[in-house]
């Protein structure tokens, strides 16, 4: 994403393991280890979210790695502290806050949870996404997703390693997570039929609807190879060469044709939005193509007419212009990613 959007991509990563810090620094604008200073991490998160809640044309991503461990450290460090959300000044106690005459300062920990809740609920309106990894299978461990309705806003992914499949079993038995009993039973029958015979990790994901799958050993091997390169090689951010809005061939090769450079999360995103992760082709360089593919893919019939595409709720609060959508559709047809017409409807090419 940094290579694709350049200076318009803004990101912050907060990690627990010091060993992960260097890796995240290579792809994020800013990366912090919560162990070094939990208070600085809390303030950085609040500031990043506050500054991201604007229609500024930027693509913004906040990564929180190992949230279950992280939130405990943040809560302990932030207890008794206050912050003014406007200027981010932190007070050590209520007396210091009172002496400063700052009546706008509030609890630092409460401010942190409120900011995360805001990003979770309405961040997508401002192209701000919150990525959280946690070692808990219980969504109650995400205090910023304060209600069942709030949990439904985001995409949830449960990954169960070989000896921890109870994560998936617990999720499949949880009516507060998967409310549709028929869907729950359907997934359970698939899991029960294959779990005993598979030695590979399972993934349960909610992306518009619940899906169940197996993470192949090839994906893990590719990740290990990629991570080894990420951790050990001297890496300078590649410059992006733009020609009439298109990425250079060299950059496209790096982004789409060499599997070792595709991150696990990006691969997972594509596997949901494209018909086959094994047949990833270069997408046209247009800001609307990914969203169009997502909208077509989410259509119950597998096809969607132009008027329905243009009026889709997935565009958020600001629908793009019709001519911009038509331009993106034309590029996708030429790239053989979709087929169809405005009247007949558009379908993904598999």
Secondary structure as a PSIPRED ss2 file (coil, helix, strand):
# PSIPRED VFORMAT (PSIPRED V4.0)

   1 X C   1.000  0.000  0.000
   2 X H   0.000  1.000  0.000
   3 X H   0.000  1.000  0.000
   4 X H   0.000  1.000  0.000
   5 X H   0.000  1.000  0.000
   6 X H   0.000  1.000  0.000
   7 X H   0.000  1.000  0.000
   8 X H   0.000  1.000  0.000
   9 X E   0.000  0.000  1.000
  10 X E   0.000  0.000  1.000
  11 X E   0.000  0.000  1.000
  12 X E   0.000  0.000  1.000
  13 X E   0.000  0.000  1.000
  14 X E   0.000  0.000  1.000
  15 X E   0.000  0.000  1.000
  16 X C   1.000  0.000  0.000
  17 X C   1.000  0.000  0.000
  18 X H   0.000  1.000  0.000
  19 X H   0.000  1.000  0.000
  20 X H   0.000  1.000  0.000
  21 X H   0.000  1.000  0.000
  22 X H   0.000  1.000  0.000
  23 X H   0.000  1.000  0.000
  24 X H   0.000  1.000  0.000
  25 X H   0.000  1.000  0.000
  26 X C   1.000  0.000  0.000
  27 X C   1.000  0.000  0.000
  28 X C   1.000  0.000  0.000
  29 X C   1.000  0.000  0.000
  30 X E   0.000  0.000  1.000
  31 X E   0.000  0.000  1.000
  32 X E   0.000  0.000  1.000
  33 X E   0.000  0.000  1.000
  34 X C   1.000  0.000  0.000
  35 X C   1.000  0.000  0.000
  36 X C   1.000  0.000  0.000
  37 X C   1.000  0.000  0.000
  38 X H   0.000  1.000  0.000
  39 X H   0.000  1.000  0.000
  40 X H   0.000  1.000  0.000
  41 X H   0.000  1.000  0.000
  42 X H   0.000  1.000  0.000
  43 X H   0.000  1.000  0.000
  44 X H   0.000  1.000  0.000
  45 X H   0.000  1.000  0.000
  46 X H   0.000  1.000  0.000
  47 X H   0.000  1.000  0.000
  48 X H   0.000  1.000  0.000
  49 X H   0.000  1.000  0.000
  50 X H   0.000  1.000  0.000
  51 X H   0.000  1.000  0.000
  52 X H   0.000  1.000  0.000
  53 X C   1.000  0.000  0.000
  54 X C   1.000  0.000  0.000
  55 X C   1.000  0.000  0.000
  56 X C   1.000  0.000  0.000
  57 X C   1.000  0.000  0.000
  58 X C   1.000  0.000  0.000
  59 X E   0.000  0.000  1.000
  60 X E   0.000  0.000  1.000
  61 X E   0.000  0.000  1.000
  62 X E   0.000  0.000  1.000
  63 X E   0.000  0.000  1.000
  64 X E   0.000  0.000  1.000
  65 X C   1.000  0.000  0.000
  66 X C   1.000  0.000  0.000
  67 X H   0.000  1.000  0.000
  68 X H   0.000  1.000  0.000
  69 X H   0.000  1.000  0.000
  70 X H   0.000  1.000  0.000
  71 X H   0.000  1.000  0.000
  72 X H   0.000  1.000  0.000
  73 X H   0.000  1.000  0.000
  74 X H   0.000  1.000  0.000
  75 X H   0.000  1.000  0.000
  76 X H   0.000  1.000  0.000
  77 X H   0.000  1.000  0.000
  78 X H   0.000  1.000  0.000
  79 X C   1.000  0.000  0.000
  80 X C   1.000  0.000  0.000
  81 X C   1.000  0.000  0.000
  82 X E   0.000  0.000  1.000
  83 X E   0.000  0.000  1.000
  84 X C   1.000  0.000  0.000
  85 X C   1.000  0.000  0.000
  86 X C   1.000  0.000  0.000
  87 X C   1.000  0.000  0.000
  88 X C   1.000  0.000  0.000
  89 X C   1.000  0.000  0.000
  90 X E   0.000  0.000  1.000
  91 X E   0.000  0.000  1.000
  92 X C   1.000  0.000  0.000
  93 X C   1.000  0.000  0.000
  94 X H   0.000  1.000  0.000
  95 X H   0.000  1.000  0.000
  96 X H   0.000  1.000  0.000
  97 X H   0.000  1.000  0.000
  98 X H   0.000  1.000  0.000
  99 X H   0.000  1.000  0.000
 100 X H   0.000  1.000  0.000
 101 X C   1.000  0.000  0.000
 102 X C   1.000  0.000  0.000
 103 X C   1.000  0.000  0.000
 104 X C   1.000  0.000  0.000
 105 X C   1.000  0.000  0.000
 106 X E   0.000  0.000  1.000
 107 X E   0.000  0.000  1.000
 108 X H   0.000  1.000  0.000
 109 X H   0.000  1.000  0.000
 110 X H   0.000  1.000  0.000
 111 X H   0.000  1.000  0.000
 112 X H   0.000  1.000  0.000
 113 X H   0.000  1.000  0.000
 114 X H   0.000  1.000  0.000
 115 X H   0.000  1.000  0.000
 116 X H   0.000  1.000  0.000
 117 X H   0.000  1.000  0.000
 118 X H   0.000  1.000  0.000
 119 X H   0.000  1.000  0.000
 120 X H   0.000  1.000  0.000
 121 X H   0.000  1.000  0.000
 122 X H   0.000  1.000  0.000
 123 X H   0.000  1.000  0.000
 124 X H   0.000  1.000  0.000
 125 X H   0.000  1.000  0.000
 126 X H   0.000  1.000  0.000
 127 X C   1.000  0.000  0.000
 128 X E   0.000  0.000  1.000
 129 X E   0.000  0.000  1.000
 130 X E   0.000  0.000  1.000
 131 X E   0.000  0.000  1.000
 132 X E   0.000  0.000  1.000
 133 X C   1.000  0.000  0.000
 134 X C   1.000  0.000  0.000
 135 X C   1.000  0.000  0.000
 136 X C   1.000  0.000  0.000
 137 X C   1.000  0.000  0.000
 138 X C   1.000  0.000  0.000
 139 X H   0.000  1.000  0.000
 140 X H   0.000  1.000  0.000
 141 X H   0.000  1.000  0.000
 142 X C   1.000  0.000  0.000
 143 X C   1.000  0.000  0.000
 144 X C   1.000  0.000  0.000
 145 X C   1.000  0.000  0.000
 146 X C   1.000  0.000  0.000
 147 X C   1.000  0.000  0.000
 148 X H   0.000  1.000  0.000
 149 X H   0.000  1.000  0.000
 150 X H   0.000  1.000  0.000
 151 X H   0.000  1.000  0.000
 152 X C   1.000  0.000  0.000
 153 X C   1.000  0.000  0.000
 154 X C   1.000  0.000  0.000
 155 X C   1.000  0.000  0.000
 156 X E   0.000  0.000  1.000
 157 X E   0.000  0.000  1.000
 158 X E   0.000  0.000  1.000
 159 X E   0.000  0.000  1.000
 160 X E   0.000  0.000  1.000
 161 X C   1.000  0.000  0.000
 162 X C   1.000  0.000  0.000
 163 X C   1.000  0.000  0.000
 164 X C   1.000  0.000  0.000
 165 X C   1.000  0.000  0.000
 166 X H   0.000  1.000  0.000
 167 X H   0.000  1.000  0.000
 168 X H   0.000  1.000  0.000
 169 X H   0.000  1.000  0.000
 170 X H   0.000  1.000  0.000
 171 X H   0.000  1.000  0.000
 172 X H   0.000  1.000  0.000
 173 X C   1.000  0.000  0.000
 174 X C   1.000  0.000  0.000
 175 X C   1.000  0.000  0.000
 176 X C   1.000  0.000  0.000
 177 X C   1.000  0.000  0.000
 178 X C   1.000  0.000  0.000
 179 X C   1.000  0.000  0.000
 180 X C   1.000  0.000  0.000
 181 X H   0.000  1.000  0.000
 182 X H   0.000  1.000  0.000
 183 X H   0.000  1.000  0.000
 184 X H   0.000  1.000  0.000
 185 X H   0.000  1.000  0.000
 186 X H   0.000  1.000  0.000
 187 X H   0.000  1.000  0.000
 188 X H   0.000  1.000  0.000
 189 X H   0.000  1.000  0.000
 190 X H   0.000  1.000  0.000
 191 X H   0.000  1.000  0.000
 192 X H   0.000  1.000  0.000
 193 X H   0.000  1.000  0.000
 194 X H   0.000  1.000  0.000
 195 X H   0.000  1.000  0.000
 196 X H   0.000  1.000  0.000
 197 X H   0.000  1.000  0.000
 198 X C   1.000  0.000  0.000
 199 X C   1.000  0.000  0.000
 200 X C   1.000  0.000  0.000
 201 X C   1.000  0.000  0.000
 202 X E   0.000  0.000  1.000
 203 X E   0.000  0.000  1.000
 204 X E   0.000  0.000  1.000
 205 X E   0.000  0.000  1.000
 206 X E   0.000  0.000  1.000
 207 X C   1.000  0.000  0.000
 208 X C   1.000  0.000  0.000
 209 X C   1.000  0.000  0.000
 210 X E   0.000  0.000  1.000
 211 X E   0.000  0.000  1.000
 212 X E   0.000  0.000  1.000
 213 X E   0.000  0.000  1.000
 214 X E   0.000  0.000  1.000
 215 X C   1.000  0.000  0.000
 216 X C   1.000  0.000  0.000
 217 X H   0.000  1.000  0.000
 218 X H   0.000  1.000  0.000
 219 X H   0.000  1.000  0.000
 220 X H   0.000  1.000  0.000
 221 X H   0.000  1.000  0.000
 222 X H   0.000  1.000  0.000
 223 X H   0.000  1.000  0.000
 224 X H   0.000  1.000  0.000
 225 X H   0.000  1.000  0.000
 226 X H   0.000  1.000  0.000
 227 X H   0.000  1.000  0.000
 228 X H   0.000  1.000  0.000
 229 X H   0.000  1.000  0.000
 230 X H   0.000  1.000  0.000
 231 X H   0.000  1.000  0.000
 232 X H   0.000  1.000  0.000
 233 X C   1.000  0.000  0.000
 234 X C   1.000  0.000  0.000
 235 X C   1.000  0.000  0.000
 236 X C   1.000  0.000  0.000
 237 X C   1.000  0.000  0.000
 238 X C   1.000  0.000  0.000
 239 X C   1.000  0.000  0.000
 240 X C   1.000  0.000  0.000
 241 X C   1.000  0.000  0.000
 242 X E   0.000  0.000  1.000
 243 X E   0.000  0.000  1.000
 244 X C   1.000  0.000  0.000
 245 X C   1.000  0.000  0.000
 246 X E   0.000  0.000  1.000
 247 X E   0.000  0.000  1.000
 248 X C   1.000  0.000  0.000
 249 X H   0.000  1.000  0.000
 250 X H   0.000  1.000  0.000
 251 X H   0.000  1.000  0.000
 252 X H   0.000  1.000  0.000
 253 X H   0.000  1.000  0.000
 254 X H   0.000  1.000  0.000
 255 X H   0.000  1.000  0.000
 256 X H   0.000  1.000  0.000
 257 X H   0.000  1.000  0.000
 258 X C   1.000  0.000  0.000
 259 X H   0.000  1.000  0.000
 260 X H   0.000  1.000  0.000
 261 X H   0.000  1.000  0.000
 262 X C   1.000  0.000  0.000
 263 X C   1.000  0.000  0.000
 264 X H   0.000  1.000  0.000
 265 X H   0.000  1.000  0.000
 266 X H   0.000  1.000  0.000
 267 X H   0.000  1.000  0.000
 268 X H   0.000  1.000  0.000
 269 X H   0.000  1.000  0.000
 270 X H   0.000  1.000  0.000
 271 X H   0.000  1.000  0.000
 272 X H   0.000  1.000  0.000
 273 X H   0.000  1.000  0.000
 274 X C   1.000  0.000  0.000
 275 X C   1.000  0.000  0.000
 276 X C   1.000  0.000  0.000
 277 X H   0.000  1.000  0.000
 278 X H   0.000  1.000  0.000
 279 X H   0.000  1.000  0.000
 280 X C   1.000  0.000  0.000
 281 X C   1.000  0.000  0.000
 282 X C   1.000  0.000  0.000
 283 X C   1.000  0.000  0.000
 284 X C   1.000  0.000  0.000
 285 X C   1.000  0.000  0.000
 286 X C   1.000  0.000  0.000
 287 X C   1.000  0.000  0.000
 288 X C   1.000  0.000  0.000
 289 X H   0.000  1.000  0.000
 290 X H   0.000  1.000  0.000
 291 X H   0.000  1.000  0.000
 292 X H   0.000  1.000  0.000
 293 X H   0.000  1.000  0.000
 294 X H   0.000  1.000  0.000
 295 X H   0.000  1.000  0.000
 296 X H   0.000  1.000  0.000
 297 X H   0.000  1.000  0.000
 298 X H   0.000  1.000  0.000
 299 X C   1.000  0.000  0.000
 300 X C   1.000  0.000  0.000
 301 X C   1.000  0.000  0.000
 302 X C   1.000  0.000  0.000
 303 X E   0.000  0.000  1.000
 304 X E   0.000  0.000  1.000
 305 X C   1.000  0.000  0.000
 306 X H   0.000  1.000  0.000
 307 X H   0.000  1.000  0.000
 308 X H   0.000  1.000  0.000
 309 X H   0.000  1.000  0.000
 310 X H   0.000  1.000  0.000
 311 X C   1.000  0.000  0.000
 312 X C   1.000  0.000  0.000
 313 X H   0.000  1.000  0.000
 314 X H   0.000  1.000  0.000
 315 X H   0.000  1.000  0.000
 316 X C   1.000  0.000  0.000
 317 X C   1.000  0.000  0.000
 318 X C   1.000  0.000  0.000
 319 X C   1.000  0.000  0.000
 320 X C   1.000  0.000  0.000
 321 X C   1.000  0.000  0.000
 322 X H   0.000  1.000  0.000
 323 X H   0.000  1.000  0.000
 324 X H   0.000  1.000  0.000
 325 X H   0.000  1.000  0.000
 326 X H   0.000  1.000  0.000
 327 X H   0.000  1.000  0.000
 328 X H   0.000  1.000  0.000
 329 X H   0.000  1.000  0.000
 330 X H   0.000  1.000  0.000
 331 X H   0.000  1.000  0.000
 332 X H   0.000  1.000  0.000
 333 X H   0.000  1.000  0.000
 334 X H   0.000  1.000  0.000
 335 X C   1.000  0.000  0.000
 336 X C   1.000  0.000  0.000
 337 X C   1.000  0.000  0.000
 338 X E   0.000  0.000  1.000
 339 X E   0.000  0.000  1.000
 340 X E   0.000  0.000  1.000
 341 X E   0.000  0.000  1.000
 342 X C   1.000  0.000  0.000
 343 X C   1.000  0.000  0.000
 344 X C   1.000  0.000  0.000
 345 X E   0.000  0.000  1.000
 346 X E   0.000  0.000  1.000
 347 X E   0.000  0.000  1.000
 348 X E   0.000  0.000  1.000
 349 X C   1.000  0.000  0.000
 350 X C   1.000  0.000  0.000
